[in-house]
Amino acid sequence: MISVLRTSWPLLLGILLLLVGNGMQGTLLGIRGGIEEISTDRMAVVMAGYFAGFLLGSRLVPGMIQSVGHVRVFAALGSLISAVLILYAAVPNWIAWTLLRVLIGFSFSGVYITAESWLNASSTNENRGQAMSAYMIVQMAGLVSAQVLINFGDPSGFMLFILPSVLVSLAFTPILLAATPAPAFGALKRMSIRRLYQVSPLGCIGIFAMGGVFSALLGMTSVWGTILQMSVRDISAIVAAVYLGGLVAQFPIGWLSDRMDRRLLVLQLLLVGVAVVLLQLIFQPGIWGLIAVAAIAGGVANPVYALLLAHTNDHLEADDMAAASAGLLFLNGLGAIGGPLIVGRMMAMIGPNGFWIFIVVLMAALAAYTAWRMTRREALAPEDTGNFAVIAPAATTVAVEVALEAAQDETLHNSDEDELASADYEPAEGLPATDYNPNAPR
């Protein structure tokens, strides 16, 4: 990890600043929408705009990079992000905000693709897995830091919108001045959704559903908190808990996933999420209880997403991984667009509890489907599955492909070591089998 930080710190620093800027704008808009008295339904459209733009960017930006190169795309989209962050406060109108959210979602998608490509190019086969883990940690650190910064200003003014614009502008300096050359960028492979569903029905349905859960948690938590007239401090703490829960849970759950049926682990996590959210709806806890519920919800949504990717990857050939990841992220994007829209409608109809009801219904439905799929296909033995890859739901196709490839390389490396160990301890000809102890000291 030290070698990764030594060689990639300019990229990671730039990514950190980008995520701080992005994390601030999402939460800040939800709070400012309440101040501007924009209805819940309209704020849902605003929040969905980001995910629509992100999905559009993931499809179009690779072609732009091939046409004009990484540096030009990166600089152009970065300039758009800085401008949009300031225009939010200048034009407090839900239609304008929706258009700006689509634009900023598109731009952030392109910026992430470019930054992740650079990070991949600066890594070696030996440290690529560590680089992606560092990237994941930096992502979460940026998003959590953003929630802290929101408390140092007035959401009804301009300063909290200017600050992320400045941070995003500063983010491009270490990235563009890094010694790492711009990487080559090939055309992305495609796999039809029908073919992808044939490979892994659970992966397709699950990724789509978790897109809705994740976008609801990230896009609508601040809107929900504003409806309840929570303070900025409480709203930002709950949003930060979602991110922190997702980060902390990835690593122990990843360890478990390499040792058991991943579908069973997905089912157990979803049932935990359903139980915790139901308890929240019944007992209506105070702020510390809500922070705990948010952390557990994030601790379910993030790992389940990564588990579903790993489960799908277990049923693919290595050459199909890139095409499959692009298809899965497209499904995730469609689900993410629908999440805020449905949650907004439910909160408008039945009140703030509609936020948690949507999440619990979606988790319960996916748990039931997971249980049914476990009866339709035999589980793979743990030794026949690839290693778990730490992946955030907001990752682009570049990060997902690199993380999955790094996990596969680690799996092959471990397999080769096991075979070598068995060969090293092969008993000599004529030696009784009972005298052979592979664990004996050499």
C-alpha positions in Angstrom: 0.0 0.0 0.0 2.9 2.4 0.8 4.3 1.9 -2.7 0.8 2.7 -4.2 0.6 5.9 -2.2 4.2 6.9 -3.1 3.5 6.6 -6.9 -0.1 7.6 -7.1 -0.6 10.2 -4.4 -1.3 13.1 -6.9 -4.1 11.1 -8.5 -5.5 10.0 -5.2 -5.3 13.6 -3.8 -7.2 14.8 -6.9 -9.8 12.1 -6.5 -10.2 13.0 -2.8 -11.0 16.6 -3.7 -13.4 15.6 -6.5 -15.3 13.4 -4.1 -15.5 16.2 -1.5 -17.0 18.5 -4.1 -19.5 15.8 -5.3 -20.5 14.7 -1.8 -21.3 18.3 -0.8 -23.5 19.1 -3.7 -25.8 16.2 -3.2 -26.6 16.7 0.4 -26.6 20.5 0.1 -29.2 20.5 -2.6 -31.6 18.5 -0.5 -31.3 20.9 2.3 -31.5 24.0 0.1 -34.5 22.6 -1.6 -36.4 22.7 1.7 -35.3 26.3 2.3 -36.6 27.2 -1.2 -39.8 25.4 -0.5 -39.5 23.0 -3.5 -41.9 20.1 -3.2 -40.8 16.6 -2.5 -41.8 15.3 -5.9 -39.8 18.0 -7.7 -36.8 17.4 -5.5 -37.0 13.7 -6.4 -36.7 14.7 -10.1 -33.8 16.9 -9.3 -32.0 14.1 -7.4 -32.7 11.6 -10.2 -31.1 13.9 -12.7 -27.6 13.2 -11.4 -28.0 9.4 -11.9 -29.5 10.0 -15.4 -26.5 12.1 -16.3 -24.1 9.6 -14.8 -25.6 6.8 -16.8 -25.5 8.9 -20.0 -21.9 9.8 -19.4 -20.9 6.2 -18.9 -22.2 5.4 -22.4 -20.9 8.5 -24.2 -17.7 9.6 -22.5 -15.5 6.7 -23.7 -16.2 7.7 -27.3 -15.3 11.3 -26.5 -12.0 10.2 -24.9 -11.2 8.1 -28.0 -11.9 11.2 -30.2 -10.1 14.0 -28.5 -8.0 12.3 -25.7 -8.1 12.1 -21.9 -6.7 15.6 -21.1 -9.1 17.6 -23.2 -12.2 15.6 -21.9 -11.0 15.9 -18.4 -10.4 19.6 -18.5 -13.6 20.3 -20.3 -15.8 18.3 -18.0 -14.0 19.7 -14.9 -14.8 23.2 -16.0 -18.4 22.3 -16.4 -18.5 20.9 -12.9 -17.0 24.0 -11.3 -19.6 26.2 -13.2 -22.6 24.0 -12.3 -21.7 24.0 -8.6 -21.9 27.8 -8.5 -25.0 28.0 -10.7 -27.1 26.0 -8.2 -27.2 28.9 -5.8 -27.6 31.5 -8.6 -30.6 29.8 -10.1 -32.7 28.2 -7.2 -35.3 26.6 -9.5 -36.1 22.9 -9.7 -36.2 22.7 -13.5 -32.8 24.5 -13.7 -31.4 22.3 -10.9 -32.6 19.1 -12.7 -30.8 20.2 -15.9 -27.7 21.1 -14.0 -27.8 17.8 -12.1 -27.9 15.9 -15.4 -25.0 17.9 -16.6 -23.0 17.4 -13.5 -23.7 13.7 -13.4 -22.5 13.4 -16.9 -19.4 15.4 -16.1 -18.5 13.5 -13.0 -19.0 10.2 -14.8 -16.4 11.3 -17.4 -14.0 12.7 -14.8 -14.2 9.4 -12.8 -13.6 7.4 -16.0 -10.5 9.5 -16.8 -9.1 9.5 -13.3 -9.6 5.8 -12.9 -7.9 5.1 -16.2 -4.9 7.1 -15.0 -4.8 5.3 -11.7 -4.9 1.9 -13.5 -2.1 3.0 -15.8 0.0 4.0 -12.9 -0.4 0.7 -11.2 1.4 -2.6 -11.8 0.0 -6.1 -11.9 1.4 -6.7 -8.4 -0.2 -3.7 -6.7 -3.4 -3.1 -8.8 -5.6 -4.7 -6.1 -4.0 -2.4 -3.5 -4.5 0.6 -5.7 -8.2 -0.1 -6.1 -8.6 -0.6 -2.4 -6.8 2.8 -1.8 -9.1 4.3 -4.4 -12.2 3.0 -2.6 -10.9 4.3 0.8 -10.2 7.7 -0.7 -13.6 7.9 -2.3 -15.3 7.3 1.0 -13.0 9.6 2.9 -13.9 12.4 0.4 -17.6 11.8 0.7 -17.6 11.7 4.5 -15.4 14.8 4.7 -17.9 16.6 2.5 -20.6 16.0 5.1 -18.4 17.6 7.8 -17.7 20.7 5.6 -21.4 21.3 5.1 -21.6 22.3 8.8 -19.3 25.2 8.3 -21.6 27.5 6.4 -25.1 28.6 5.8 -27.1 26.4 3.2 -29.2 29.4 2.3 -26.2 31.4 1.1 -23.5 31.1 -1.6 -20.4 30.0 0.3 -21.2 26.3 0.6 -21.7 26.2 -3.2 -18.5 28.1 -3.9 -16.4 25.9 -1.7 -17.0 22.6 -3.6 -16.4 24.5 -6.9 -13.0 25.6 -5.6 -12.2 22.1 -4.4 -13.1 20.6 -7.7 -11.0 23.1 -9.6 -8.0 22.4 -7.3 -8.5 18.7 -7.9 -7.4 18.9 -11.5 -4.0 20.4 -10.6 -2.4 17.3 -9.1 -4.0 15.0 -11.6 -3.0 16.9 -14.7 0.5 17.7 -13.4 1.2 14.1 -12.4 4.0 12.4 -14.2 1.9 9.5 -15.3 1.2 9.7 -19.0 -2.4 9.5 -20.3 -3.3 5.8 -20.8 -4.5 4.2 -23.9 -8.3 3.8 -24.0 -9.8 1.0 -26.1 -13.4 0.6 -27.1 -15.6 -0.9 -24.4 -17.0 -4.4 -25.1 -20.8 -4.9 -24.9 -23.0 -7.8 -23.8 -26.7 -7.8 -24.3 -28.9 -7.7 -21.3 -30.6 -10.9 -22.4 -27.3 -12.7 -22.5 -26.3 -11.2 -19.1 -29.5 -12.4 -17.6 -28.9 -15.9 -18.9 -25.5 -15.9 -17.2 -26.8 -14.6 -13.9 -30.5 -13.8 -13.3 -29.7 -12.9 -9.7 -26.9 -10.5 -10.7 -29.1 -8.6 -13.1 -32.2 -8.3 -10.9 -30.1 -7.7 -7.8 -27.9 -5.0 -9.3 -31.0 -3.2 -10.7 -32.7 -3.3 -7.3 -29.6 -2.2 -5.4 -29.3 0.8 -7.7 -32.6 1.9 -6.4 -31.7 1.4 -2.8 -28.3 3.1 -3.1 -29.7 6.2 -5.0 -32.5 6.5 -2.5 -30.0 6.5 0.4 -27.6 9.0 -1.2 -30.0 11.1 -3.2 -33.0 11.4 -0.9 -31.7 11.2 2.7 -31.1 15.0 2.9 -34.6 15.6 1.4 -36.1 13.2 4.0 -34.2 14.9 6.8 -35.4 18.3 5.6 -39.0 17.2 5.7 -38.5 16.2 9.3 -36.9 19.6 10.0 -33.7 18.1 11.1 -30.6 20.3 11.6 -27.9 20.4 9.0 -25.6 18.6 11.6 -28.0 15.7 12.0 -28.6 15.3 8.2 -24.9 15.4 7.4 -24.2 12.9 10.2 -26.8 10.4 8.8 -25.5 10.7 5.3 -21.9 10.2 6.5 -23.0 7.1 8.4 -24.3 5.6 5.2 -20.9 6.0 3.6 -18.9 4.9 6.6 -21.1 1.8 7.1 -20.5 0.8 3.5 -16.8 1.2 3.8 -16.3 -0.6 7.1 -18.6 -3.5 6.1 -16.9 -4.3 2.8 -13.8 -5.9 4.2 -15.1 -8.4 6.7 -18.0 -9.3 4.3 -15.4 -9.7 1.5 -13.5 -12.1 3.7 -16.6 -14.2 4.4 -17.7 -14.2 0.7 -14.5 -16.0 -0.3 -15.4 -18.9 2.1 -19.2 -19.5 1.6 -22.0 -19.3 -0.9 -22.2 -15.7 -1.9 -26.0 -15.9 -2.4 -26.5 -17.0 1.2 -24.4 -14.1 2.4 -26.5 -11.7 0.2 -29.7 -13.2 1.7 -28.4 -12.8 5.2 -27.3 -9.2 4.7 -30.6 -8.3 3.2 -32.6 -9.9 6.0 -30.4 -7.9 8.5 -31.2 -4.7 6.6 -35.0 -5.5 6.5 -35.0 -6.2 10.2 -33.2 -3.0 11.2 -35.3 -0.8 9.0 -38.5 -2.3 10.2 -37.4 -1.7 13.8 -36.7 1.9 12.9 -40.2 2.3 11.5 -41.8 0.7 14.6 -39.8 2.4 17.3 -38.9 5.7 15.6 -35.5 6.2 17.4 -33.7 9.4 18.1 -30.8 10.8 16.1 -28.2 8.2 17.4 -30.6 5.4 16.5 -31.1 6.9 13.0 -27.3 7.2 12.6 -27.0 3.5 13.5 -29.8 2.5 11.1 -28.1 4.5 8.3 -24.8 2.9 8.9 -26.3 -0.6 8.8 -28.3 0.3 5.6 -25.1 1.5 4.0 -23.3 -1.6 5.4 -25.8 -3.7 3.5 -26.2 -1.8 0.3 -22.5 -1.4 -0.5 -21.3 -5.0 0.1 -24.4 -6.6 -1.5 -23.7 -4.6 -4.7 -20.1 -5.9 -4.7 -21.2 -9.5 -3.8 -23.7 -9.5 -6.8 -20.9 -8.4 -9.1 -18.6 -11.1 -7.8 -21.4 -13.7 -8.0 -22.0 -12.8 -11.7 -18.3 -12.8 -12.4 -18.0 -16.4 -11.0 -20.1 -17.6 -13.9 -18.2 -15.7 -16.6 -15.2 -16.4 -18.7 -12.3 -13.9 -18.2 -12.8 -12.4 -21.7 -16.4 -11.5 -20.9 -15.8 -9.6 -17.6 -15.5 -6.2 -19.2 -18.6 -6.5 -21.3 -20.6 -7.9 -18.4 -19.5 -5.1 -16.0 -20.7 -2.5 -18.5 -24.1 -4.2 -18.8 -24.5 -4.6 -15.0 -23.6 -0.9 -14.5 -26.2 0.0 -17.1 -28.8 -1.9 -15.1 -27.6 -0.3 -11.9 -27.9 3.1 -13.5 -31.5 2.5 -14.6 -32.4 1.4 -11.0 -30.6 4.5 -9.6 -32.8 6.8 -11.7 -36.0 5.2 -10.5 -35.0 5.2 -6.8 -35.4 8.9 -6.0 -38.5 9.2 -8.2 -40.3 6.4 -6.4 -39.2 7.5 -3.0 -40.2 11.1 -3.7 -43.7 10.0 -4.7 -44.1 7.8 -1.7 -43.0 10.5 0.7 -45.4 12.9 -1.0 -48.2 10.4 -0.5 -47.6 8.9 2.9 -45.1 11.2 4.6 -41.4 10.8 5.6 -41.8 7.1 6.4 -42.2 6.4 2.7 -38.4 6.8 2.5 -37.7 3.8 4.7 -40.7 1.8 3.4 -39.3 1.9 -0.1 -35.9 0.7 1.1 -37.4 -2.2 3.2 -39.7 -3.3 0.5 -37.0 -3.4 -2.1 -34.6 -5.3 0.2 -37.3 -7.8 1.2 -38.2 -8.4 -2.4 -34.6 -9.0 -3.4 -34.2 -11.3 -0.4 -37.1 -13.4 -1.5 -35.8 -13.5 -5.1 -32.3 -14.5 -3.8 -33.8 -17.3 -1.7 -35.7 -18.6 -4.8 -32.7 -18.5 -7.0 -30.8 -20.6 -4.5 -33.2 -23.4 -5.3 -32.6 -23.1 -9.0 -28.9 -23.4 -9.3 -26.3 -25.3 -7.2 -23.8 -23.2 -5.3 -20.2 -23.1 -6.5 -17.6 -24.4 -4.2 -15.6 -21.6 -2.5 -12.4 -22.8 -4.2 -14.1 -22.4 -7.6 -15.1 -18.8 -7.1 -13.0 -15.7 -7.7 -11.8 -13.4 -4.9 -14.1 -10.6 -3.6 -13.4 -7.1 -5.0 -14.1 -4.0 -3.0 -16.3 -1.9 -5.3 -18.5 1.1 -4.6 -21.9 1.4 -6.3 -20.7 4.8 -7.7 -17.7 3.2 -9.5 -17.5 3.4 -13.3 -16.9 0.6 -15.7 -13.2 1.3 -15.6 -12.9 0.8 -11.8 -15.2 -2.3 -11.8 -13.3 -4.0 -14.6 -9.9 -3.3 -13.0 -11.1 -4.4 -9.6 -12.5 -7.6 -10.9 -9.4 -8.4 -12.9 -7.2 -7.7 -9.9 -9.4 -10.1 -7.8 -9.1 -12.7 -10.6 -5.3 -12.3 -10.7 -5.2 -12.8 -6.9 -7.3 -15.9 -7.2 -5.0 -17.4 -9.9 -1.9 -16.5 -7.8 -3.3 -18.2 -4.7 -4.2 -21.2 -6.8 -0.7 -21.4 -8.3 0.8 -21.2 -4.8 -1.4 -24.0 -3.6 -0.4 -26.2 -6.5 3.3 -25.4 -5.9 3.0 -26.2 -2.3 1.4 -29.6 -3.1 4.2 -30.3 -5.6 6.9 -29.3 -3.1 5.6 -31.8 -0.6 4.9 -34.7 -3.0 6.1 -37.8 -1.0 9.1 -39.7 -2.4 8.5 -42.9 -4.2 8.0 -45.7 -1.9 7.2 -43.5 1.2 4.0 -44.6 2.9 1.2 -42.1 2.5 0.7 -41.9 6.3 4.2 -40.5 6.7 3.4 -37.5 4.4 2.5 -34.4 6.3 2.1 -31.3 4.1 2.0 -29.0 7.1 5.3 -30.2 8.6 8.1 -27.6 8.8 10.4 -27.5 5.9 
